[in-house]
Amino acid sequence: MSDLVGFEVPKMDWTPGPDLLTRFKRFRQKCELLLDGPLKARDGTQKCKYVLLWSGDYGIDLFNTWSLTEDQQKDLKEYWKRFEDHVKPQANHILNRYYLRGLKQNNLFLGTLEARDSPSTSMIASIEQKKKQRTKVTTEIQVTVDPHDTHLIPIICKVDTGAEVNVISKDDYDRLNRSSQQIPLGPTHHRITAYGGHAIKTLGTCPLYVHQNGSIKEVVFNVTDVPGPTMLGCKTCEELELVKFNCSLETSKEDKETRLKEHRPCKPHQRTSRYPSHCFEGLGTFNMKPYHITLDSNAEPVIHAPRTVPVHLRDMFRKEINTMVELGVLIPVSEPTDWVNSIVSLKQPTAKEKSPKSESASIHVT
């Protein structure tokens, strides 16, 4: 560090804000002035170490998340590129595509489109970057109807490791059915639902043959009557070696004394019949140390507005409240309090009203 005597060491402020990219560019400029000046004789590895030290703890934490090769660890340009990708604002590729579509050649000079830092160039770059990200979760497979057919039909599929079955849309199915050989649809044994929970109409199942790496594998697809990409389920992705699951197996010696005996699950009334009837009357007590609850000092008091109790439930609700007061579960509060919780009335099969939360319950904490 004797080469830096008399020079101010650059520091990077990683505080989030609209000027984060500007602060990073200023930090990079100061670093490059020192690296091309007093530290010019240093090699690439030493310069990278200097930049990491100047970037602070946050910069070192970012470096620890990178997967760099030995050559990339000595390349300072790779460091600047990854740091800049982290601080650069995320572009809205959908909005940029809309703006780019609205541009007219008559309203723009040709040099504007060819400029490196023009808005249109930035929009195109963000759209291309989004396309590259999409390719990470999609793959192209070569499919045929007959295993001996040499006419391969490419289909773009989405890799969905959370799906249990393979799905193909009716449009892709019709594209495969253009030949004279018709693909018969078989019965489906699965009920397909989307992530939102609504059911997806299934027309049937269709066996297709996937050609990959010189091998042919039969894959069963469920034909759906909704538009969308073809999806490969978890099992098929693993069979086609598109994904790999790394699972660690550990063995341990079985303890015969603590081994649980096999037993059939008992019904709810059988479980409660094991205990005497007084266990289900009044309040019970746990033989344990008093539990201490401490309220977070940063918690803000909340006062919920009272909710309306349905007319046909008011008598049962009032009776339940009085019972809980008599048992000491609830304590009536007549003065103002900082905490007021709303109630949720649930009608049980026993026709009694349960009130898990009281509107007038006061929370006392230490």
LINTA-V223935 format. One record per residue. PSI is psi in whole degrees, 0 to 359 (999 if undefined). OMEGA is omega in whole degrees, -180 to 180 (999 if undefined). Layout:
PSI:OMEGA
PSI:OMEGA
//
This chain:
3:180
337:179
344:-176
12:179
127:-179
355:179
146:177
128:-180
127:180
146:178
142:-179
128:176
110:-177
14:-179
127:180
142:180
169:-179
339:-179
20:-178
318:179
322:178
319:178
323:179
319:179
322:177
320:177
319:179
321:-180
319:179
320:179
317:-179
328:177
320:179
321:-178
330:177
355:-180
259:-177
331:-176
24:-176
332:-178
349:-179
152:178
177:-176
322:-180
317:-180
323:178
322:177
322:178
321:178
315:-179
320:178
319:178
318:-179
334:-179
344:176
186:-177
321:-178
320:178
323:177
323:177
321:176
319:180
324:-179
341:179
352:-178
152:173
95:-174
145:172
176:-180
323:179
321:180
331:178
343:178
359:-177
112:-179
331:179
326:178
324:177
312:-179
321:-179
316:-178
323:176
318:-179
323:176
330:-180
322:-176
346:-178
134:179
143:179
124:-178
145:176
99:-174
330:180
316:179
321:178
324:178
323:178
315:179
319:-179
326:178
330:-179
349:179
140:180
140:-178
328:-178
335:-178
358:-178
142:173
152:-180
325:179
333:179
322:179
332:-177
351:-179
145:-176
316:-174
23:179
155:179
322:-179
322:178
321:178
322:178
316:180
321:-180
320:180
324:179
318:179
324:178
321:179
324:178
321:179
323:178
325:180
328:-180
344:-180
336:-177
6:178
157:178
158:179
128:179
152:178
121:-171
144:172
157:177
323:-180
139:-178
337:-179
3:-179
136:-180
351:179
99:-177
136:179
118:-180
139:178
130:176
121:-177
149:175
130:179
111:-178
96:-180
351:177
354:180
147:-180
342:-179
168:176
139:-174
137:175
139:-178
163:-180
330:179
314:178
326:178
318:178
326:178
325:176
339:-175
12:-179
336:-180
171:-179
336:-180
116:-179
142:179
116:179
141:178
130:177
171:180
150:178
143:-179
13:-178
147:173
112:-174
130:177
149:177
176:-180
334:178
346:178
345:-179
147:-176
149:178
129:-178
128:-179
129:-179
334:-179
190:180
152:-176
120:177
129:177
160:-177
121:-178
125:178
117:-177
128:177
40:177
2:179
158:-179
127:-179
135:178
128:-179
131:180
126:179
146:172
120:-179
123:-179
155:-178
31:179
145:178
148:180
170:-179
156:174
133:-176
140:175
129:-179
177:-175
314:-177
318:180
321:178
322:179
322:179
324:179
2:179
35:174
329:176
159:180
129:180
121:178
106:-179
134:178
130:-180
134:179
141:179
145:179
152:-180
131:-177
132:178
114:-177
331:-177
323:-177
5:-178
133:-179
138:177
145:178
134:179
155:179
143:178
135:-179
159:-180
161:-177
318:-178
334:176
328:179
316:-178
336:-178
347:179
338:-175
152:178
159:-174
331:-177
347:177
343:-178
19:179
135:177
210:-179
145:177
172:-178
134:176
134:178
81:-177
169:179
149:177
135:-179
132:-177
124:180
127:179
127:-180
139:177
134:-178
338:-180
0:-179
138:180
133:179
145:-179
132:177
110:180
143:176
146:-179
140:179
152:-180
131:178
131:179
148:-175
318:-176
353:179
358:-173
319:-179
314:179
323:179
314:179
321:179
320:-180
321:178
314:180
321:179
319:180
328:176
318:179
324:180
350:-179
9:178
320:178
148:177
120:179
139:179
122:-178
346:-180
164:180
146:179
153:-177
339:-177
124:176
121:-180
143:177
167:-176
155:174
110:-177
124:180
126:180
117:-179
163:178
340:179
5:179
17:175
153:-177
124:179
134:180
93:-177
338:-180
139:-179
140:-178
329:-177
16:-179
133:179
133:-178
119:178
120:-178
162:176
999:999
//
